[in-house]
Structures are given as structure tokens and as C-alpha cells.
């Protein structure tokens, strides 16, 4: 692990191309919140000389990947930060108290939002657990399962209109991305294995997700930890786009002005960029683009454990994106982005509102 960190950071030429694209540095304008600050924090950590500020530097990275996108040496700073966090974990410097609560909730309650299982949306009567033994699981994710009823209802409605068969689970559990991104590899492995065993027992061959974090965790982190992961993973928009291309129909309409926000894990990790545009265009939904989009899309500020560690930083980054949206409401594909954007709007008195694409294409 240390050799991997050393090899990559030794390639850094201090060109500073990464500085202005970093979400945390753009709002805080302090060196420790920059990619270069994090590289120096990793160097100090490997020398056993990391200060509290340098530890903070590693804990405030969104793992969004914008820095790597512009790095001429292709340094995977986000992955290195995760390895650095694992070192902090082995040294018992983390978890911090808020992280401890989330970890305990994932391990004992099956969700990352510290709620009881019977609070899940899938326990509500109007969303019945499918009785058919479909080999396709619609995995809602922690945020949608507990806080975004409109998104879940809309997404289920869209899938049913498109005649896409699926099953739901009342106790679907957590994908475990918080554990991996946090550097808690042993705990992540435990959750990954538990989920795989359950999916195998249920005969699951395909998983549809609403959340790009779940997508990244299943498609990248599970094989990285477990060696392989044979289940096909699709984001909701991939299947919807495919069905529309086959000639199936949806109707949608809205008088609102929208701008398309693309989640980090959807573009830079999964390389899903055309599908949401194709869906919106095919349904005649007017939307604008951010000046920086696709592989250079803006991070909402919440990911990588930042919202749990430094809520104010997450909201500052979220508000910076909302201001770029102008008078347009946001369409995005990530429940966590929606949560952070709408929280940021409330805190900073910004009128912009964020919606999951499922809500818009379902007809509002």
C-alpha cells in the first residue's frame, strides 16, 4: 500500500493544474483543501509526521476525481486519499465520532443514515415488495430508501410503464461505499461479502440502482475487494434510455427551467453521459448545460464522507454549484446530490431546487 502511494505521488510535477478544479479548494482557498495539499499530507503520513491539519486534508476530499481528470501524470489522488485514510484507521486516528455512528448503523441497522429498518419507504403499503422471484433487483440505496419518497415512487412508476421487471427488498441493506471510501477496508469487506451471499441466495443476476454511489461501489469496489462480482449493474437512466431507443413511450412535461447536473460517480467513474441527455431530449424536456459538464462536471460537495466529517464544507460546495445554476432548477441522477443541494439552498437562501430525473420523466 505504501509503495503504491509513494510511486504515484513521486510522479507529481507540482504543475498546479489540479488546484482550481478541486471543489474544497475552490470554496475554502486554503492549501490543505487542495490536491497538492493532500499529496503533501500523504507524504507526511508516510513519514509518520502528519499533523492534525494534514489529517483533516485527507478527510475533506470528496474523492470526486476532477483533479485526476486534468492531471498530466494521471495521478489517482482520490484512490490515494482512500489508502491514506486506511493508514489513519490502522493508526486508530479515525473513525471520528460522527463516522463511528454511521459505521455502527451500516453494520447493525443495514443503512448509512442511522435509521431503523421499519422507517424504510419499502415498508409503506403503497410500495409492495414484489412477490415474483425476479432475478433483477431494484436497489434503492440508503438516501432514497429513507428520505426521497417522491423519487422512489416516480422511478417505480417509470420502470412499470416500460415493463421492466424487478423485485424490491424491504431490508435491502447498504452497499457499503461509506466504509470503503473511509478506508475501513475490513468492515467494507464484511458488508460486501454479506450482500453478495444474499444476492446469490436470491438468484439476483442484475441490479438497477438510483444512486451512482451504489453503482460505483458494486461495479468497482466489490471486484477490487472480493476479486470478482458477476452481477450486472445498471443505473436507472441506462435502462430507461435503452427502452426508449427500442421505441417504448413515456410522457413527461414541466413548465420549470432546468439545468442538468451530472454526479461525479456517474461521469468520471461509470462514464454514463449520453443517456440522461437522450432521455430528456426524447421527452421534449428543456434543459441547459453547466459550462463545465460531462467528465468535468461539478461535485455536489457531499461525497467521500465529507458531509459526515465537515457538513459546512459540503454545503459551501453545494451552494457554489447552485449559484452557477442561476435561476434554473437542477435535474440530477443522484439522491445524495439532491439532499446536499436542497440543504445548501435552504441554508444559503437560494431558490434553486434539485430533482431526481425519475421525478421529471415520470411527469412531475
C-alpha positions as CSV (number, residue, x, y, z in Angstrom):
1,X,0.0,0.0,0.0
2,X,2.7,2.5,1.0
3,X,4.6,1.7,-2.2
4,X,1.6,2.4,-4.3
5,X,1.2,5.8,-2.6
6,X,4.9,6.6,-2.9
7,X,5.0,5.6,-6.6
8,X,2.1,7.8,-7.6
9,X,2.9,10.9,-5.6
10,X,6.5,10.8,-6.8
11,X,5.2,11.5,-10.3
12,X,3.6,14.8,-9.2
13,X,5.4,17.7,-11.0
14,X,3.6,20.4,-9.0
15,X,2.1,21.9,-12.1
16,X,-0.9,23.1,-10.1
17,X,-3.4,22.1,-12.9
18,X,-5.5,20.3,-10.2
19,X,-5.9,23.3,-7.9
20,X,-8.7,25.3,-9.4
21,X,-10.8,22.3,-10.3
22,X,-10.9,21.0,-6.7
23,X,-14.3,21.6,-5.0
24,X,-13.0,22.0,-1.5
25,X,-10.1,24.3,-2.5
26,X,-12.4,26.4,-4.7
27,X,-14.6,27.4,-1.7
28,X,-12.0,27.4,1.2
29,X,-9.0,28.6,-0.8
30,X,-6.6,27.1,1.7
31,X,-3.8,24.8,0.7
32,X,-4.7,21.9,2.9
33,X,-8.0,21.6,1.0
34,X,-6.3,21.2,-2.4
35,X,-5.0,18.1,-4.2
36,X,-1.4,19.3,-3.7
37,X,-2.1,19.8,0.0
38,X,-3.3,16.2,0.1
39,X,-0.3,14.9,-1.7
40,X,1.9,16.6,0.9
41,X,-0.3,15.2,3.7
42,X,0.2,11.7,2.3
43,X,4.0,12.3,2.2
44,X,3.9,13.4,5.9
45,X,1.7,10.4,6.8
46,X,4.2,8.0,5.3
47,X,6.9,9.7,7.4
48,X,4.7,9.4,10.5
49,X,4.8,13.1,10.7
50,X,1.2,14.1,9.8
51,X,-0.3,16.9,11.8
52,X,-4.0,17.3,12.6
53,X,-4.3,19.7,9.7
54,X,-2.9,17.2,7.3
55,X,-5.2,14.5,8.7
56,X,-8.0,17.0,8.0
57,X,-6.8,17.4,4.5
58,X,-7.3,13.7,3.8
59,X,-10.7,13.7,5.4
60,X,-12.1,16.6,3.4
61,X,-11.5,15.1,0.0
62,X,-14.7,14.3,-1.9
63,X,-13.0,11.6,-4.0
64,X,-14.7,13.3,-6.9
65,X,-12.0,12.8,-9.5
66,X,-11.9,16.2,-11.1
67,X,-8.2,16.6,-10.2
68,X,-7.2,13.3,-11.9
69,X,-9.2,14.4,-14.9
70,X,-6.8,17.2,-15.5
71,X,-3.6,15.7,-14.1
72,X,-0.9,15.2,-16.8
73,X,0.6,12.3,-14.9
74,X,-2.8,10.6,-14.3
75,X,-2.3,10.5,-10.5
76,X,-5.3,8.9,-8.9
77,X,-5.5,11.3,-6.0
78,X,-8.8,10.1,-4.8
79,X,-7.7,6.4,-4.5
80,X,-4.5,7.6,-2.8
81,X,-6.5,9.6,-0.3
82,X,-8.6,6.4,0.5
83,X,-5.4,4.5,1.1
84,X,-4.2,7.3,3.3
85,X,-7.4,7.1,5.3
86,X,-6.8,3.4,5.7
87,X,-3.5,4.2,7.3
88,X,-5.2,6.7,9.6
89,X,-7.6,3.9,10.5
90,X,-4.9,1.4,11.3
91,X,-3.3,4.1,13.5
92,X,-6.6,4.5,15.3
93,X,-6.8,8.2,14.3
94,X,-10.2,7.5,12.7
95,X,-13.1,7.0,12.8
96,X,-14.2,10.3,14.2
97,X,-17.4,10.3,16.4
98,X,-19.8,11.1,13.5
99,X,-18.2,8.4,11.4
100,X,-18.5,5.9,14.2
101,X,-22.3,6.4,14.3
102,X,-22.6,5.8,10.6
103,X,-20.3,2.7,10.7
104,X,-22.3,1.3,13.5
105,X,-25.6,2.0,11.6
106,X,-24.3,0.2,8.5
107,X,-23.1,-2.8,10.4
108,X,-26.1,-3.1,12.8
109,X,-29.0,-1.5,11.0
110,X,-28.1,-2.1,7.4
111,X,-28.2,1.6,6.4
112,X,-25.8,4.6,6.4
113,X,-28.4,7.1,7.7
114,X,-28.7,5.9,11.3
115,X,-32.4,5.0,10.9
116,X,-34.4,1.9,11.9
117,X,-35.3,-0.6,9.3
118,X,-39.1,-0.1,9.6
119,X,-38.6,3.5,8.6
120,X,-37.7,2.5,5.0
121,X,-40.1,3.6,2.3
122,X,-40.5,0.0,1.2
123,X,-42.4,-0.7,4.4
124,X,-45.1,1.7,3.3
125,X,-48.2,-0.1,2.0
126,X,-48.4,1.6,-1.4
127,X,-45.0,0.2,-2.4
128,X,-45.4,-3.5,-2.0
129,X,-42.4,-5.9,-2.1
130,X,-42.7,-7.7,-5.4
131,X,-43.8,-11.3,-4.9
132,X,-42.4,-12.6,-8.2
133,X,-39.0,-14.1,-7.9
134,X,-37.4,-11.7,-10.4
135,X,-33.6,-12.0,-10.9
136,X,-33.5,-8.2,-11.3
137,X,-33.2,-6.3,-8.0
138,X,-34.2,-2.6,-7.9
139,X,-31.7,-1.4,-5.2
140,X,-33.0,1.9,-3.9
141,X,-30.0,2.9,-1.7
142,X,-29.9,4.4,1.7
143,X,-30.8,8.0,0.9
144,X,-33.8,7.2,-1.4
145,X,-35.0,4.4,0.9
146,X,-35.5,6.8,3.9
147,X,-35.8,10.3,2.6
148,X,-36.9,10.6,-1.0
149,X,-40.3,9.1,-1.3
150,X,-41.2,11.0,-4.5
151,X,-38.1,9.8,-6.3
152,X,-38.8,6.2,-5.4
153,X,-42.5,6.4,-6.4
154,X,-41.6,8.0,-9.7
155,X,-38.8,5.6,-10.5
156,X,-41.0,2.6,-9.8
157,X,-43.8,4.1,-12.0
158,X,-41.3,4.6,-14.9
159,X,-40.0,1.1,-14.7
160,X,-43.5,-0.4,-14.6
161,X,-44.6,1.8,-17.6
162,X,-41.6,0.5,-19.5
163,X,-42.5,-3.1,-18.4
164,X,-39.1,-3.6,-16.8
165,X,-39.5,-6.5,-14.3
166,X,-37.8,-6.1,-11.0
167,X,-38.1,-7.0,-7.3
168,X,-37.7,-4.8,-4.2
169,X,-36.4,-5.8,-0.8
170,X,-37.8,-4.4,2.4
171,X,-34.4,-4.9,4.1
172,X,-32.1,-4.3,1.1
173,X,-29.1,-3.3,3.3
174,X,-26.3,-0.8,2.5
175,X,-23.9,-1.1,-0.5
176,X,-21.1,-0.1,1.9
177,X,-19.4,2.7,-0.1
178,X,-19.0,4.8,3.0
179,X,-16.9,2.1,4.5
180,X,-14.6,1.7,1.5
181,X,-14.2,5.5,0.8
182,X,-13.5,6.0,4.5
183,X,-10.6,3.5,4.4
184,X,-12.3,0.9,6.6
185,X,-11.4,-2.0,4.3
186,X,-12.0,-4.8,6.7
187,X,-15.5,-3.5,7.5
188,X,-16.2,-2.9,3.9
189,X,-15.2,-6.5,3.0
190,X,-17.6,-7.8,5.7
191,X,-20.5,-5.9,4.3
192,X,-19.6,-6.7,0.7
193,X,-19.5,-10.5,1.4
194,X,-22.8,-10.3,3.3
195,X,-24.5,-8.6,0.4
196,X,-23.0,-11.0,-2.2
197,X,-24.2,-14.0,-0.2
198,X,-27.7,-12.6,0.0
199,X,-27.8,-11.7,-3.7
200,X,-26.6,-15.2,-4.6
201,X,-29.2,-16.8,-2.4
202,X,-31.9,-14.8,-4.0
203,X,-30.7,-15.6,-7.5
204,X,-30.0,-11.9,-8.4
205,X,-28.3,-11.5,-11.8
206,X,-29.0,-7.8,-12.5
207,X,-29.2,-4.8,-10.1
208,X,-30.8,-1.5,-11.1
209,X,-29.7,1.5,-8.9
210,X,-30.9,5.0,-8.4
211,X,-27.6,6.1,-6.9
212,X,-24.3,6.5,-8.6
213,X,-22.5,5.8,-5.3
214,X,-24.2,2.3,-5.3
215,X,-23.2,1.9,-8.9
216,X,-19.5,2.7,-8.2
217,X,-19.4,0.5,-5.1
218,X,-20.9,-2.5,-6.8
219,X,-19.1,-2.2,-10.1
220,X,-15.6,-1.1,-8.9
221,X,-15.2,-1.6,-5.2
222,X,-16.7,-5.0,-4.9
223,X,-14.4,-6.6,-7.5
224,X,-11.5,-4.7,-6.0
225,X,-12.0,-6.2,-2.6
226,X,-13.6,-9.6,-3.5
227,X,-11.7,-10.3,-6.7
228,X,-14.9,-10.6,-8.8
229,X,-18.5,-9.5,-9.0
230,X,-20.6,-11.3,-11.6
231,X,-23.9,-9.4,-11.2
232,X,-24.7,-6.8,-14.0
233,X,-25.1,-3.3,-12.6
234,X,-27.3,-0.6,-14.4
235,X,-28.1,2.9,-13.4
236,X,-31.8,3.7,-13.8
237,X,-31.1,6.0,-16.7
238,X,-29.2,3.4,-18.7
239,X,-32.2,1.1,-18.8
240,X,-34.7,3.9,-19.4
241,X,-32.6,5.1,-22.3
242,X,-32.3,1.6,-23.7
243,X,-36.1,1.1,-23.6
244,X,-36.9,4.5,-25.2
245,X,-34.4,3.6,-28.0
246,X,-36.4,0.4,-28.6
247,X,-39.5,2.5,-29.2
248,X,-41.2,2.3,-25.9
249,X,-43.0,5.5,-24.8
250,X,-43.1,7.8,-21.8
251,X,-44.8,11.1,-21.5
252,X,-43.5,14.0,-19.4
253,X,-43.9,17.7,-19.1
254,X,-42.9,20.6,-16.9
255,X,-43.0,24.3,-17.0
256,X,-39.8,24.7,-15.0
257,X,-36.5,25.7,-16.4
258,X,-33.8,23.0,-15.7
259,X,-30.1,22.6,-15.8
260,X,-28.5,19.2,-15.9
261,X,-26.2,18.2,-13.1
262,X,-24.1,15.1,-13.6
263,X,-22.9,13.2,-10.5
264,X,-19.1,12.6,-10.2
265,X,-19.5,8.8,-9.9
266,X,-21.7,8.7,-12.9
267,X,-19.4,10.5,-15.3
268,X,-15.9,10.1,-14.2
269,X,-16.4,6.6,-12.7
270,X,-19.1,5.0,-14.8
271,X,-18.7,7.1,-17.9
272,X,-22.5,7.5,-18.3
273,X,-23.1,10.8,-20.0
274,X,-25.3,10.5,-23.1
275,X,-28.2,8.6,-21.5
276,X,-29.7,11.4,-19.4
277,X,-29.4,13.8,-22.3
278,X,-31.0,11.3,-24.7
279,X,-33.9,10.7,-22.3
280,X,-34.6,14.4,-21.7
281,X,-34.4,15.3,-25.4
282,X,-36.6,12.4,-26.4
283,X,-39.3,13.6,-24.0
284,X,-39.0,17.3,-25.0
285,X,-37.8,18.5,-21.6
286,X,-36.0,21.8,-21.9
287,X,-32.7,21.9,-20.1
288,X,-29.5,23.9,-20.1
289,X,-25.9,22.7,-19.5
290,X,-23.3,23.9,-17.0
291,X,-20.3,25.4,-18.7
292,X,-18.3,22.5,-17.3
293,X,-20.1,19.2,-17.9
294,X,-19.7,15.6,-18.7
295,X,-16.2,14.4,-17.4
296,X,-15.6,17.9,-15.9
297,X,-19.0,18.1,-14.1
298,X,-19.2,19.8,-10.7
299,X,-19.2,17.8,-7.5
300,X,-22.2,18.5,-5.2
301,X,-19.9,18.5,-2.1
302,X,-21.4,15.6,-0.2
303,X,-19.4,12.6,-1.3
304,X,-16.3,10.9,0.0
305,X,-17.5,11.1,3.6
306,X,-17.2,14.9,3.6
307,X,-20.8,15.7,4.5
308,X,-20.4,13.5,7.6
309,X,-17.0,15.0,8.6
310,X,-17.5,18.7,7.7
311,X,-21.1,19.5,7.0
312,X,-20.3,23.2,6.4
313,X,-17.8,22.4,3.7
314,X,-20.3,20.1,1.9
315,X,-22.9,22.8,2.0
316,X,-20.5,25.5,0.8
317,X,-19.6,23.4,-2.2
318,X,-23.2,22.7,-2.8
319,X,-24.1,26.3,-2.7
320,X,-21.3,27.2,-5.2
321,X,-22.9,24.8,-7.7
322,X,-26.4,26.2,-7.1
323,X,-25.2,29.7,-7.8
324,X,-23.8,28.5,-11.1
325,X,-27.2,27.1,-12.0
326,X,-28.7,30.6,-11.9
327,X,-32.5,30.6,-12.0
328,X,-32.7,27.0,-13.2
329,X,-33.8,24.1,-11.1
330,X,-31.4,21.1,-11.2
331,X,-32.0,17.7,-12.7
332,X,-29.6,15.1,-11.4
333,X,-29.3,11.4,-11.1
334,X,-28.0,11.1,-7.5
335,X,-30.1,11.1,-4.3
336,X,-27.2,12.3,-2.3
337,X,-26.6,15.2,-4.6
338,X,-30.3,16.1,-4.2
339,X,-30.1,16.0,-0.5
340,X,-27.0,18.2,-0.3
341,X,-28.2,20.7,-2.9
342,X,-31.6,21.2,-1.3
343,X,-29.9,21.5,2.2
344,X,-27.5,24.1,0.7
345,X,-30.3,26.0,-0.9
346,X,-32.1,26.2,2.5
347,X,-29.0,27.3,4.4
348,X,-28.0,30.0,2.0
349,X,-31.4,31.2,0.9
350,X,-31.1,30.1,-2.7
351,X,-34.4,29.4,-4.5
352,X,-33.0,26.6,-6.8
353,X,-34.4,23.2,-6.2
354,X,-32.9,19.8,-7.1
355,X,-34.9,16.8,-8.5
356,X,-34.0,13.3,-9.5
357,X,-34.5,12.7,-13.2
358,X,-37.1,10.0,-12.3
359,X,-39.4,12.7,-10.9
360,X,-39.2,14.7,-14.1
361,X,-39.6,12.0,-16.7
362,X,-42.5,10.5,-14.7
363,X,-44.4,13.7,-15.2
364,X,-43.6,15.6,-12.0
